[in-house]
Amino acid sequence: MNVLLTGGAGQLGQALIASAPEGIHLIATSRQGGAGLLPLDLADGQACRAAVRHHQPQWVLNGGAYTAVDRAESEPELALAVNGGAPRAFAEALLETGGRLLQVSTDFVFNGQQGSPYRPEQSRDPLGSYGRSKAAGEEAVEQLLASSGQGLILRTSWVMGPVGKNFALTMLRLHREKAAIGVVVDQVGCPTSTQTLAAACWRAIAPSATPAALPTVLHWSDAGAASWYDVAMAVGELGQELGLLRQPALVNPLTTAEYPLPAPRPSYSLLECSSSRRALGLEPTHWRQGLRQLLQTVAAPASGR
């Protein structure tokens, strides 16, 4: 099965490449290309359509995105081109070729004000430019591909892996460098390991999974709930336990108002994943276990030096 993967150089893309099942012919791309990766600029809709027509994939796995949440406030056109325009371009080309699209999306399509987990079928109401751009991508998939069963949307949250840029690795660095750090305590969601997210993506497009049997929108995160403060504390505790830290930093809780950023964040963006887990036939991993596995992977090369 031919799968065109975007974002191959990113943290999710690398996890998807590493865990690709047997029988998958993976055509992995990234904006700059590189070792084993073909260049594909997601801001270029014409290039996205051309890639589908050229490679004729059974699936486009769109794991690439513009993810700089704060910078999106000053670059809304670029965020929209990548996060909204690329899915639309892929969908338009797939209508011609007959392939399918798995669009990886985000909890940021919700405003975070309801105080209970968001179900897959709930209406979108994004707060900032990043969320609006990702919502536009979802809308394109639904408008163009939902009726033919060619499009799937998989929303996730707080993605963290052992490579790339993410909150867990930033906190590990700050625990090493600082005596004390301040972290927001009043934003609640759930971290998601790139390992478990990659497994969910591959299960969604596996030949043994009948796409028609899956709902158009799936939710996937690790189990449990946490604030950013909780995750920062866990990184310190687990990092010390695994020998990555001599002494964790003191973590001071901050409110969102005390730590202002350019982009608004949903205060409660937990995703209701139970129906999606049943549909995919996958058991959840608690976020602390996913974080432990992430840090163990970071620790393994360090122990070999």
N, C-alpha and C positions, 0 to 999 in steps of 0.2 A: 504494500500500500504506500503510495507516494504522499508524503506530508510536507507541505511548505511551512516552515517555522520562521516566525519573525522574532526579533529580540534575542537572537542566539548568544550574544555576548553578555546579556544581563543575568541577574541571579536566577530568575526562573528559567530562562533559556538554557543556561548551563545545566540546571537540574533536569530539564526535559531531555537534553542531549545525552546526559549520563544514564538516564533511565529508559531510553527508547526501547520498546519491546522488540522481540524478534519479528521479522517480517515487515518492519517499517523501513522504507527508503526515505531517509530524512534529508530534505533540502533546507539546510539551516542558513539563515540570513541575519545580518545586522547592518546598521547604518553605514559603518565603515568597512564591512567585510572583515578579512583577517584569516587566520589559520583555520581552515575547514569551513569558513563562512563566506557566503556570497554577499556582495553589497546590495542593500535595498533600503532606500530612504523612504520611511513611512509618510513623510510630509509630501511626497511626490505621488499623487494619485495615478498619474499616467504610468509610472514605473510599477506601481502595485498591480494595476490591471495587466500590464505586460508580463509580469512575473507569473501570474496565474495562467495566462494564455500560453506562455512558453512551456511551463513545467507541467501543466495539466494535472494538478494534485487532486487526489480524492478528498483531502482535507487541507485547509489553511488553518494552522494553529497560530492565532495572532496573540503571541505572548509579549510582543514589543509594545511600548507605550511611551508617551511623554509623562514622566512621573515626578517632575520637579514641582511639587504642589505650590510652593510659595512663588517660584519664578513664573508660574503660569499666570499669576495676576498681572505681570508686566509683559507677558508674551502670550496673550490669549489666542491670537491668530495661529501661532505655531502649535500650541497645545490642541486647538481644534482641528488643525490639518492632520496631525498625527493620530489623535485619539478618536476623532469623528470622521475625518476624510478617508483615512486608510481603510477602516472597516467598510465604508460605503463603496470604495473602489474595489475592494476584494469581492464584495457581494455582487456588484454589477458584473464583474468578470465571471464569477461562479454561476451566475444565471445563464451565461453562454456555454460554459464548459461542463456544468452539471456536478461540480464538486460541492463540498460543504465547508462551512466556516465555524470554528470555535473561537469566540471572542472572549478573552479574559477581561473582566471588568472589576468593579470596585465598590466597596461600601460607601464611598464618597458620593454616590448618586442619590443618597438619602440625606435628609437634613439633621438627623440625629435627635429630634425633639420628642419622639413618642415614648421613650423610656422603656421600651420592650423590644425584643429581637425583631428584625425586619424579615418578612416572608418574601419569597421570590416573586410573588404576584403583586406586591404592593407598588403603588405609583412612585415614580422618581420625583425628587425635589432637591436637587443639588444646591449647595451653598456658594461655591466659588468657581473660578474659571476651570480648574482641573476637573471638578465634579461635573460641570456642565459639558465639558468636552467628552468625558467618558459616557455621559448620558446620551450625547449625540451619536456616539458609536453604537450604543445599544439600540437606539431608535432606528438607525440605518439597517441593522441586522433584522430587526422585527419587521420593518416596512418592506424590505426586499426579499427576505428569505424565510420568514416564519411560515407563510402559507404553504410553501413547498417542502417544508421540513429540512431545508438545507442549512439552517442557522441555529447555533446554540450559543447562549450567553452563560458564562460561569463567573459569578461575582465572588470575590474573595476580600480579605482584609489583612492589613498589617503584615505584609509578606516579609519574611526574614530567612536568610540562608547564610552559609559559611563563606560566601564570596560576594563581591560587589559592595554596594552601599546600602545599609539598612540600619534600623534603630539598634538592633542587638549588637552589631559590630561597633557602632559608634559608642554605645554605652560601655562596651568592653575596653575600648581605647580610653575613654574618660575615667573609668575606674583605675586604670593604670597611671594616668597622668595627673589626676586631681585628688585632693584630700576630701573635697565635698562637691557635689553636683546638685543642681535643682532640676526637678522633673515634674511635669504636669500630672496632677492626680485626678482631675475632674473630667477626663475624656476616657470613655470606656468602650472597649471593643474586644477583639481576640486576635492575638498573633497567629500567623499561619506559616508553617515550615514550607520552604520550597520543595522539600522531599515529598510531603504529603500532598501538596498542591499539584506537583507533577504527576503523581500517581492518579489523582482525580482527573486530570486532563487526559491522560492516556486511556483511562477507563472509559471516559465519555466518548472517545472516538475509536475505541477498539472495534475491530470487525465483529466480534461476538456480541457487542452491545448494539441493539437495534435503535438507531437514532429516533425513529418514530415513537418508540416507547418512552423516550426521555422528554420531560417538559422543556419548553424553549429556554427557560431561565433556571439555572441551578445556582445554589449557594454552597460554597465550600470554605470553611475555616477549620482550624483545630478546635478542640473542645474546651469549654470553660469560658471565663470572662476575665478581663484584666484592665487596669489602667496603665498608662505609660509608666507611672511610678512603680506599679507592681512588677512590670517587666524589667525596669532598671534595677530594682532590688534583687530580682531573681538572677539577673546576669551577674551581679556581684556575688551572690551566694554560690551559684553553680560554678562561676569562674574560679573562686577560691577553692572549692571542692575538687575541681579538675586540675588544679595546679597552674591555671592561667593567670592568677592574681595572687600576690602575697597578702595584700590587705585591701578589701573593697573600700571604695570611697563612701563617705556619709552621703546618703541620698535624702535631700530635703524636698518635701512635697510643695508644689506650687499650683496655684489656680491658673486657669487659662488667661485670666485678666492680668496676672502677674508676669506672664510670659507671652506677650503679644507677638504675633507673626503676621505677615502680609495676608495670608489666606485664612479664611474661616475654616474651622474643623467641626465635624459633627460631634456633639458631646456624648452621644450614645449610639454606636453604629454596629452593635452586635447583629450578626446574621443568623436567622433561623435556618439551620442546615439539615434538620432531621429528615425531611422528605427527600432532599437531594441525596443524602447518604444512602437511604433505602433504594432510591432509583439507581444509584451507581453501584450498590452492593459493597460499600466500603465502610469499615469501622473507623470511628474517629480516634485521633491521638490527642491527649491533653496538651495544651500549649506548653506547659512546663517540660513535658517529655520531649516535645519537638525542639524546644530551646536547648535542652540538655544534649540532644543528638547534634544540633548545630555546633555547640561549643566543643563537643567531643571531636568533631571533624576538624575544628580549628586547632584543637590541642594535639591531634595526631601528628601533623607535620612538625610542630614545635618540639615534640618529644623525640623526633628522629634527627634533629640537628645536633 
